[in-house]
Structures are given as C-alpha cells and as structure tokens.
Amino acid sequence: MSITELVPLATIVPPANHEVGGGFDAVVDGEPVRVRAVLERTVVVEHPGSGDRSVVRKDLCMVNPEAVAFVPGNPSAGVGPRQWRRLPGKPPAAQ
C-alpha cells in the first residue's frame, strides 16, 4: 500500500467544463470525513462516526487528488449541474 500525499481541496483544478463533485473521502483536522457537496469556497462534509455534517473551508479539506470526483458543468458561467435541476427544460447548450 502506498502513502499518498494529501493536498488542500482548494488546489484541485477540475478539467475544462467540469467542477468538483461530492462523494469522496477527505481529512479535516486529522479526522476522516466524507465530502457531500463542494461549494465555491467551502465544502459540506459528513463525519462518519456521528453522521453530523459541517461546513469547512476548501483549504482545510485535505484530499487525495486521485480520489476527487468531477462532474460536468461550467462554473465560470455560474450554472452547474445542481442549478440545472431547478430550471425547466434542458441545460443551456455549450457555446
């Protein structure tokens, strides 16, 4: 088993037309957590022992870069996959 260097989530750059999605493991203050949602500057994490959720800054959320999940979206346009579900019709076409 290899030891992977953890990096702050704030340093992860998603591929073009993608954003960081939830559903992967991370470490906050030395404690393992599950990332549930990634927002602009913060992350919603779930603590496995208690099931409690909390919000932490991206730079405090340490991740294995290979474990980070990406989802299609265009954060620069301000409309990602989560907002599309709230809008009627199809998502906007790529320009």
PAVOLO-122101 format. One record per residue: x, y, z of N, C-alpha, C, O, CB in turn. Coordinates in Angstrom, 2 decimals. Each point is the difference from the previous one (the first is absolute). Glycine has a CB too. Layout:
<recs>
{{X Y Z} {X Y Z} {X Y Z} {X Y Z} {X Y Z}}
...
</recs>
This chain:
<recs>
{{0.85 -1.19 0.00} {-0.85 1.19 0.00} {0.89 1.24 0.00} {0.93 0.10 0.80} {-2.78 -1.33 0.43}}
{{1.56 2.16 -2.12} {0.83 1.20 -0.08} {-0.64 1.13 0.80} {-1.22 0.07 0.15} {2.06 -0.77 -2.42}}
{{0.01 1.55 2.78} {-0.48 1.16 0.73} {-0.17 1.13 -1.01} {0.95 0.38 -0.68} {0.21 -1.10 2.85}}
{{-2.36 1.25 -2.26} {-0.28 1.07 -0.95} {0.05 1.33 0.72} {-0.52 0.15 1.10} {-0.91 -1.68 -2.49}}
{{2.07 2.50 0.77} {0.08 1.34 0.56} {-1.35 0.69 -0.13} {-0.56 0.10 -1.09} {3.02 0.04 0.51}}
{{-2.99 0.34 1.70} {-1.27 0.73 -0.02} {0.25 1.47 -0.30} {0.98 0.58 0.47} {-1.99 -2.22 1.17}}
{{0.13 2.23 -2.43} {0.12 1.41 -0.35} {-1.30 0.72 0.35} {-1.05 -0.64 0.06} {2.69 0.09 -1.93}}
{{-1.58 1.86 2.10} {-1.25 0.74 0.27} {-0.92 -0.05 -1.21} {0.45 0.13 -1.14} {0.78 1.38 2.74}}
{{-2.52 -1.69 -1.35} {-0.98 -0.04 -1.09} {0.04 1.29 -0.81} {-0.29 0.00 -1.20} {-1.17 -1.53 2.56}}
{{1.81 2.64 -0.72} {0.06 1.29 -0.69} {1.02 -0.02 -1.15} {-0.10 0.83 -0.90} {-0.57 0.30 3.03}}
{{1.64 -2.05 -2.11} {1.02 -0.04 -1.04} {-0.40 -0.88 -1.18} {0.70 -0.03 -1.02} {1.01 0.42 2.78}}
{{-2.81 -1.12 -1.65} {-0.45 -0.88 -1.08} {-0.65 0.82 -1.11} {-0.91 0.79 0.25} {0.56 -2.69 1.40}}
{{0.83 1.71 -2.87} {-0.57 0.71 -1.15} {-0.72 -1.03 -0.87} {0.64 -0.90 -0.54} {1.21 2.70 0.58}}
{{-3.17 -1.67 -0.18} {-0.74 -0.97 -0.81} {0.32 0.15 -1.49} {0.45 1.06 -0.43} {-2.29 -1.06 2.15}}
{{1.61 -1.05 -2.50} {0.17 0.11 -1.45} {-0.97 1.04 -0.57} {-0.96 0.40 0.66} {1.72 -2.81 -0.78}}
{{-0.51 2.83 -1.13} {-0.87 0.98 -0.65} {-1.45 -0.46 0.01} {-0.29 -1.18 -0.23} {2.21 1.90 -1.23}}
{{-2.83 0.21 1.73} {-1.45 -0.25 0.00} {-0.42 -1.03 1.06} {-1.02 -0.67 -0.17} {1.00 1.22 -2.25}}
{{0.77 -0.66 3.49} {-0.35 -0.87 1.12} {0.16 0.77 1.29} {0.66 1.04 0.04} {0.06 -3.09 -1.32}}
{{-1.33 1.54 2.33} {0.20 0.54 1.34} {0.17 -1.17 0.96} {-0.33 -1.14 -0.32} {-1.04 3.24 -0.21}}
{{1.89 -1.79 1.71} {0.20 -1.05 0.99} {-1.37 -0.41 0.55} {-0.79 0.86 0.40} {3.11 0.02 0.21}}
{{-2.59 -2.17 -0.59} {-1.25 -0.52 0.54} {0.22 -0.58 1.39} {1.14 -0.06 0.47} {-1.96 -0.43 -2.80}}
{{-0.22 0.06 2.99} {0.12 -0.62 1.31} {0.16 -1.50 -0.13} {0.05 -0.54 -1.10} {-1.43 2.36 2.09}}
{{1.47 -2.50 0.16} {0.02 -1.45 0.00} {1.37 -0.62 0.08} {0.22 -1.09 -0.53} {-2.26 1.22 -0.75}}
{{2.99 0.54 1.94} {1.32 -0.59 0.18} {0.48 0.29 1.42} {-0.54 0.86 0.69} {1.06 -0.60 -3.16}}
{{0.51 -0.99 2.88} {0.53 0.12 1.36} {1.05 1.10 0.08} {0.69 0.30 -0.98} {-1.15 -2.72 1.36}}
{{0.56 3.02 0.80} {0.98 1.06 0.23} {0.39 -0.03 1.48} {-0.49 -0.82 0.77} {-0.48 2.26 -2.65}}
{{1.87 -0.54 2.25} {0.44 0.12 1.40} {-0.09 1.47 0.39} {0.51 0.87 -0.70} {1.05 -2.89 0.50}}
{{-2.22 2.28 1.34} {-0.10 1.35 0.54} {0.48 -0.05 1.45} {-0.53 -0.77 0.80} {-1.42 1.39 -2.34}}
{{2.95 0.19 1.87} {0.58 0.01 1.35} {0.42 -1.40 0.45} {-0.17 -0.35 1.16} {-1.26 2.33 -0.61}}
{{1.98 -2.77 -1.46} {0.47 -1.34 0.33} {-1.08 -1.05 0.11} {0.30 -1.17 0.26} {1.52 2.27 0.89}}
{{-3.07 -0.72 -1.35} {-1.12 -0.93 0.11} {-0.53 -0.36 -1.40} {-0.17 0.89 -0.83} {-0.44 0.06 3.09}}
{{0.36 -2.24 -2.53} {-0.58 -0.36 -1.29} {-1.45 0.46 -0.10} {-0.78 -0.12 0.95} {2.31 -1.86 -1.06}}
{{-1.89 2.51 -1.06} {-1.36 0.47 -0.25} {-0.39 -0.42 -1.41} {0.84 -0.42 -0.79} {-0.57 2.40 2.38}}
{{-1.56 -1.85 -1.90} {-0.52 -0.27 -1.34} {-0.48 1.32 -0.59} {-0.83 0.68 0.61} {0.16 -3.08 0.01}}
{{1.16 2.77 -1.78} {-0.42 1.24 -0.65} {-1.37 -0.23 -0.63} {-0.16 -0.90 -0.82} {2.58 1.60 0.37}}
{{-3.40 0.11 0.84} {-1.36 -0.13 -0.51} {-0.31 1.02 -1.08} {-0.75 -0.30 -0.93} {0.07 -0.59 3.15}}
{{1.24 2.09 -2.11} {-0.25 1.05 -1.00} {1.18 0.96 -0.01} {0.59 0.29 1.04} {-3.09 -0.50 -0.74}}
{{2.82 0.71 -1.49} {1.09 0.96 -0.14} {-0.61 1.30 -0.50} {-0.62 0.04 -1.06} {2.35 -1.86 0.58}}
{{-1.54 2.88 1.25} {-0.54 1.30 -0.35} {1.14 0.88 -0.50} {1.10 -0.49 -0.24} {-2.96 0.27 1.96}}
{{1.61 1.51 -1.89} {1.03 0.86 -0.59} {1.26 0.07 0.86} {1.10 -0.20 -0.51} {-2.91 1.53 -0.55}}
{{1.66 -1.06 2.36} {1.17 0.11 0.88} {-0.01 -0.99 1.16} {0.97 -0.08 0.76} {-0.87 2.47 -1.38}}
{{-1.19 -3.13 0.76} {-0.13 -0.91 1.13} {-0.44 -1.38 -0.46} {-0.35 -0.22 -1.16} {-0.20 2.16 2.65}}
{{0.58 -2.88 -0.54} {-0.35 -1.39 -0.27} {-0.93 -0.48 1.11} {0.24 0.29 1.18} {1.97 -0.72 -2.39}}
{{-3.26 -0.30 0.86} {-0.86 -0.65 0.99} {0.56 -1.40 0.22} {0.08 -0.80 -0.93} {-2.16 2.17 0.25}}
{{2.46 -1.67 1.94} {0.56 -1.32 0.31} {-0.87 -0.71 1.03} {-0.66 0.64 0.82} {2.98 0.21 -1.34}}
{{-2.29 -2.18 0.46} {-0.73 -0.82 0.96} {1.01 -0.77 0.83} {0.94 -0.60 -0.54} {-2.95 0.40 -1.01}}
{{1.82 0.22 2.86} {0.89 -0.72 0.90} {-0.54 -1.42 0.18} {-1.12 -0.17 0.48} {1.78 2.33 0.72}}
{{0.14 -3.19 -1.58} {-0.50 -1.38 -0.02} {-0.50 -0.52 1.34} {-0.99 -0.73 0.03} {2.55 0.35 -1.87}}
{{-0.91 0.72 2.93} {-0.41 -0.53 1.30} {-1.37 0.48 0.44} {-0.82 -0.80 0.46} {3.20 0.71 0.13}}
{{-2.62 1.39 -0.73} {-1.25 0.58 0.51} {-1.03 0.25 -1.10} {-1.19 0.12 0.29} {2.52 0.93 1.52}}
{{-0.88 -0.97 -3.07} {-0.93 0.34 -1.08} {-0.27 1.49 -0.07} {-0.74 0.46 -0.87} {-0.28 -2.68 1.12}}
{{1.63 2.99 0.66} {-0.18 1.46 -0.02} {0.64 0.58 -1.24} {1.00 -0.52 -0.50} {-1.05 0.59 3.01}}
{{-0.52 1.01 -3.01} {0.57 0.69 -1.15} {0.46 1.38 0.44} {-0.59 0.62 0.89} {-0.88 -1.89 -2.49}}
{{2.53 1.74 0.97} {0.49 1.34 0.29} {0.58 0.60 -1.27} {0.25 -0.71 -0.97} {0.23 0.10 3.37}}
{{-0.26 1.91 -2.37} {0.56 0.72 -1.14} {1.41 0.44 0.37} {0.21 0.58 1.06} {-2.51 0.21 -1.83}}
{{3.25 -1.09 -0.11} {1.39 0.40 0.24} {0.54 0.70 -1.25} {-0.52 -0.18 -1.10} {0.86 -1.77 2.70}}
{{0.69 2.76 -1.40} {0.63 0.67 -1.14} {0.75 -1.02 -0.84} {0.52 -0.98 0.52} {-0.31 3.10 0.80}}
{{-0.16 -1.88 -2.63} {0.67 -0.92 -0.92} {1.46 -0.19 0.35} {0.54 -1.10 -0.17} {-2.12 1.79 -1.61}}
{{2.24 0.35 2.28} {1.43 -0.14 0.29} {0.27 -0.83 1.26} {1.14 -0.38 0.24} {-0.79 2.58 -1.34}}
{{-1.39 -2.49 1.90} {0.16 -0.86 1.18} {-0.38 -1.45 -0.28} {0.20 -0.87 0.84} {-0.66 2.85 0.59}}
{{-0.09 -2.23 -2.62} {-0.46 -1.33 -0.39} {1.11 -0.68 -0.81} {0.24 0.38 -1.15} {-2.70 0.38 1.14}}
{{3.13 -1.74 0.59} {1.13 -0.67 -0.64} {-0.50 -1.24 -0.74} {-0.73 -0.81 0.55} {2.31 1.66 1.24}}
{{-1.16 -0.98 -3.05} {-0.50 -1.08 -0.85} {1.14 -0.70 -0.74} {1.08 0.56 -0.19} {-3.24 0.67 -0.07}}
{{1.88 -2.47 -0.15} {0.86 -0.72 -0.93} {-0.45 0.47 -1.39} {-1.15 -0.22 -0.37} {1.49 -1.85 1.93}}
{{0.55 2.73 -2.33} {-0.43 0.54 -1.30} {-0.64 -1.06 -0.91} {-0.87 0.34 -0.80} {2.69 1.34 1.00}}
{{-1.40 -2.94 -0.09} {-0.54 -1.05 -0.85} {-1.42 -0.40 0.40} {-0.71 -0.62 -0.79} {3.03 -0.19 0.43}}
{{-2.74 1.16 1.58} {-1.33 -0.40 0.50} {-1.07 1.05 -0.29} {-1.19 -0.27 0.15} {2.33 -1.04 1.62}}
{{-0.73 2.51 -2.18} {-0.95 1.09 -0.21} {-0.90 -0.30 -1.20} {0.48 -0.37 -1.08} {1.16 2.01 2.08}}
{{-2.94 -1.46 -0.80} {-0.99 -0.26 -1.07} {-0.31 1.29 -0.73} {-0.17 1.06 0.61} {-0.82 -2.96 0.70}}
{{0.92 1.81 -2.66} {-0.38 1.15 -0.81} {-1.33 -0.28 -0.68} {-0.29 -1.13 -0.38} {2.72 1.73 0.01}}
{{-3.24 0.45 0.23} {-1.29 -0.12 -0.69} {-0.05 1.05 -1.10} {0.61 1.07 0.13} {-1.75 -1.94 1.97}}
{{0.42 0.59 -3.18} {-0.11 0.99 -1.08} {-0.65 1.28 0.50} {-0.92 -0.04 0.82} {0.76 -1.80 -2.51}}
{{0.64 2.94 1.22} {-0.56 1.29 0.39} {0.88 1.10 -0.54} {1.06 -0.28 -0.57} {-2.07 -0.70 2.64}}
{{0.60 2.20 -1.91} {0.81 1.13 -0.43} {-0.07 1.06 1.08} {-0.82 0.91 -0.08} {0.40 -1.42 -2.37}}
{{1.28 0.39 3.47} {-0.07 0.92 1.13} {0.16 1.46 -0.41} {-0.57 0.88 0.65} {1.48 -2.70 0.78}}
{{-0.16 2.11 -2.50} {0.19 1.40 -0.39} {-1.29 0.62 -0.50} {-0.16 1.22 0.05} {2.53 -1.75 -0.64}}
{{-3.30 -0.28 0.10} {-1.29 0.51 -0.45} {-0.99 0.15 1.15} {-1.07 0.59 -0.16} {1.47 -1.65 -2.06}}
{{-0.06 0.52 3.37} {-0.86 0.13 1.17} {-1.16 -0.97 0.03} {-0.83 0.07 0.91} {1.48 2.28 -0.87}}
{{-0.73 -3.25 -1.01} {-1.09 -0.98 -0.01} {0.62 -1.38 -0.10} {0.45 -0.42 -1.06} {-2.06 2.06 -0.02}}
{{1.64 -2.34 2.20} {0.54 -1.35 0.03} {-1.12 -1.01 0.02} {-1.18 0.37 -0.07} {3.21 0.45 1.25}}
{{-1.69 -2.10 -1.08} {-1.02 -1.05 -0.04} {-1.05 0.13 1.09} {-1.16 -0.35 -0.23} {2.86 -1.11 -0.74}}
{{-1.33 1.96 2.15} {-0.98 0.10 1.08} {-1.07 1.03 -0.32} {-1.17 -0.19 0.33} {2.93 -0.50 1.31}}
{{-1.37 1.80 -2.28} {-0.98 1.02 -0.35} {-0.90 -0.47 -1.14} {-1.17 0.36 -0.05} {2.76 1.42 0.81}}
{{-1.06 -2.58 -1.67} {-0.78 -0.47 -1.14} {-1.25 -0.74 0.45} {-1.05 0.10 -0.65} {3.14 -0.25 -0.69}}
{{-2.00 -0.58 2.43} {-1.15 -0.77 0.46} {-1.15 0.91 0.41} {-1.16 -0.42 -0.02} {2.71 -1.38 0.78}}
{{-1.24 3.04 -0.40} {-1.04 0.92 0.43} {-0.62 0.76 -1.17} {-1.04 0.63 0.16} {2.22 -0.41 2.01}}
{{-0.55 -0.29 -3.33} {-0.50 0.76 -1.15} {-0.86 -0.89 -0.87} {0.33 -1.17 -0.17} {1.68 2.67 0.23}}
{{-3.09 -0.98 -0.63} {-0.81 -0.81 -0.92} {0.77 -0.22 -1.31} {0.80 0.84 -0.41} {-2.95 0.05 1.44}}
{{1.90 -2.00 -1.68} {0.62 -0.25 -1.29} {1.40 -0.56 0.14} {0.39 -0.51 1.05} {-1.75 2.33 -2.00}}
{{2.10 -1.73 -0.13} {1.34 -0.58 -0.05} {1.04 1.02 0.45} {-0.26 1.20 0.00} {-0.47 -2.72 -1.87}}
{{1.92 1.03 2.24} {1.07 0.95 0.35} {0.40 0.82 -1.22} {-0.22 -0.42 -1.14} {1.05 -1.15 2.94}}
{{-0.23 2.73 -1.57} {0.40 0.83 -1.13} {1.04 -0.71 -0.86} {0.84 -0.73 0.52} {-1.33 2.79 0.83}}
{{0.43 -1.83 -2.65} {0.95 -0.64 -0.92} {1.37 0.66 0.17} {0.12 1.19 0.28} {-1.98 -1.74 -1.93}}
{{2.90 -0.27 1.46} {1.37 0.52 0.08} {0.23 0.97 -1.16} {-0.46 -0.24 -1.12} {1.27 -1.89 2.26}}
{{-0.09 3.19 -0.87} {0.21 1.00 -1.04} {1.33 -0.16 -0.67} {0.34 0.76 -0.90} {-1.78 0.79 2.13}}
</recs>
